[in-house]
Each structure stands twice: as C-alpha cells, then as structure tokens.
Amino acid sequence: MGLSYHFTLSAPATKKTEDLEAFLGTIEKDARSLGFGPTVVLNVPFETPARREFARRLTKGHIIQDERLKGLVLLCDQQIWDHDSAEGRCRVIPERGVVLVVTDEQGRETVLGFFQYPQCLKDLNSREVVTTGLNGKWVFQDFVDSPDPRFRQLVRKFAEAGYVDTEKDEFDLSSKG
C-alpha cells in the first residue's frame, strides 16, 4: 500500500490561456524559491499526433463512462485513448494544456495546471456520440506519491486563487480518526 497526495484543479471555461499562463508563471517563481528546478510553464495545443503523444506524458486524460460508448462505437482516435467498449469507458485527450512542470532533486517531474477537453466525442463520421460534460472548463486531476510539503505549498497557492476543487492528503495522519 502506498500513500498519495491527491488534488483536482480547475478554472472556468471563460479563463483565457494568457491569464492561466501568467498565473502559472507566479507559481513557477514560488516553485524555484522552494528548490524545484528545472521548471517550465507550457501553453500547448494538442492538435498533431506528436503533440497528442506529448499530452500523454503530461496527463492521464479525462475519463468518461457512458452507456453510449458501449458496443460497436468507433470513436475518433484523435480525441481518445483506451476506449473500452465493453465497459463504455474511454480516456479523453485534452485539446490544450497550460501547465507548470517542476522537477525535484531526484529528477522526478510533476505537472500542475489546467487542461481543456473537447465539448463532445465524435464517431468516425464526425457525429456527436456523447458530451464530455466539462463545457470548456479547464481541469486537471492527479496525485503525488510524496510526503514533501513543497507540493502542498504549491497546491495551496492554487487554492488561494480559487483553483482547487478537491484535495486529499493520505500522508496527513492528523485528519484520520
């Protein structure tokens, strides 16, 4: 059994990429002052196969489960990874990411930021199959398997700006009864 620090970050669909990039620039300065390095802020559209593969390195994608995804449904492979037609579940590829990548002293990279996903998933004939339910909202959900308090300090900066939806720290034994 391993312990993790889980968090979900989000921003409204109306938030401009430039504003998110500027915000992450301030977080990047904090990360550097905390000893992370190298660090980089990225503002990337995932419009080509190579960039969609790069997206896999940054995020696990957004999972959708819906009855309409069961059976012989051929989804556009530019929008999804890992379609399980028996379970009616797939992993959606983001269309754009605005993220901060921080590296710790052991060379482990951690991503913090925002991804925007398509409004709907389409089949091979470009017909809408199912909506993603995100309505353009910027979202990111991940975890860090580390008790390092610096990660919590960075996520706290996101919280102060109103960008944290959920946070669960399995290393924090004081909150467990």
N, C-alpha and C positions, 0 to 999 in steps of 0.2 A: 504494500500500500504506500502510495506517495501523497504528499501534501502539495497543494497548489494555491495560488492566489489568482482568483477569477475576477474578471471585470468586463463590463459591457459599456462601450462608449457610443454616444450618438449626438447628432446635430440635426437641426431641421433641414428639410429639403431646400428651403429658401436661402440657406447659408452659402455664400459664394466661396468658390475654391480659394480665391486670393485671401479671404478672411481666415479660412482654416489654415492655410499655409503660413500666414503671419502669426497666428496663434501658436502653431507648432514651432515656429522659429523662437518664440519666447520660451517654450518648454525645452527646446534644444539647448538654449543657454543654461537653463537650470540643470539639465542632464550633464552638461560638460562640467559645471561647477560641482556636481556631485561625484565626479570622477569617471563618468562614462566617456568612452572615446574609442574609435571614431564615432561620430554621429552624422546623420544626414536627414534632411527633410526632402521628401519626394512628392511631386504633384504629377501623377501619371495617368493618362488614359490607357485603357487596355484594349485597343482596337485592332491589334495584329496578333497572329498566333504566338509570336515570340513574347509579346508583352502579356498575353493571357497566361503563358507559362511562367513568366516572371511574377504574375499575380499569385500563383500557387505558392511561391516562396514567401509571400507577404501575408497571406490569409488562407484560411481553410474554406473560405466562401460562406455563403448563407444557405442554410438547409431549409428546404421546403418539403412538406409532406402533404399530399393531396390525392384524393381518390382518382382525380382526372389524370394523374400521372401513372396509373396502373395499366397493365396490359400493353398492347402494341401501340404505344405512343412514341413516335420518333421526334425527339426534340432537336432543335437547332444546336449543334455541338459547339457553336461559338458562344453560347450562353451558359452551358452547364458542364460540370464534371460529375462522374459517378452516378448516372441515372440508374436507380434500382426499380425496374418496372413491376416487380412482384410486390414490393413494399409501397410503391407510389411515392418514392422519395428521391430527391436529387440535390446536388450541391450547385448553387448558382455562382457563376463567375462575376465579379464586380466589373462595372463599366469604367470606373475611375477610382483612384485612391489618392488621398492626401495624407501622408503618413510620416512619422518620425521613426527612424531606426537608430537604436542605441546599442552600443557594444560594451560588454563588461570586461573586466581584467582577464577573464579566461577566454575571451574571444567569442562569447555567446551573444548573438544578436537577438534583440527583442523589438517588436513592432508595436507602436501605439499610434492611433489615428482614426481615420474615417474612410469608409468605402461606400460608393454609391452603386446600387444594383439596378438592373432593368425593371421597368414597371410590370412587365409580364413576360412569361416564357412562351415561345412560339414553336410550332412544329416545322418540319422541313418545307412546308408550303407557305410559311410566314403567317399562318393563322394562330391567333391567340389561344393558348391552351389553359393557362392559369395565371393569375396575377401573383406577384411576389408579396403583396401586402405591405410593402415598405413605402410606397408613394413618393419615391425620390429621397427619402430620409437617408442621411449618412449614418452608417452603423459599423461597429467593429466589436467583436466578442473574442476574447482569448484568455489565456492563463499563463502564469509564470510559475515554474516549479522551483521557487527560491524564497528563502526567508529574508532576503536582502531588503532592508527597509527603504532603500532608494527607489525601488519600483513603486512602493506605496506613496512616497513623496511625489513622484511624477503623476500618479493617478489622482492624488489629492489636488494637484493643480488643474486637472481636467474637471474635477468635481467643483472646485471653486468657480470655474467658468460655466458650470451648469451642463457639462457634457457627460456625466456618469449616470447611467441608468441603474446598473447593479454592480455590486462588489461583494465578494465573499473571500475571506482570508482564512484558509484552513490552518495556517500557522498560528493564528491568534487564539490561543487556548483560553484567554481570559473571558471570551464571549461564549464559551461552551460550558454547559451545566453538567 
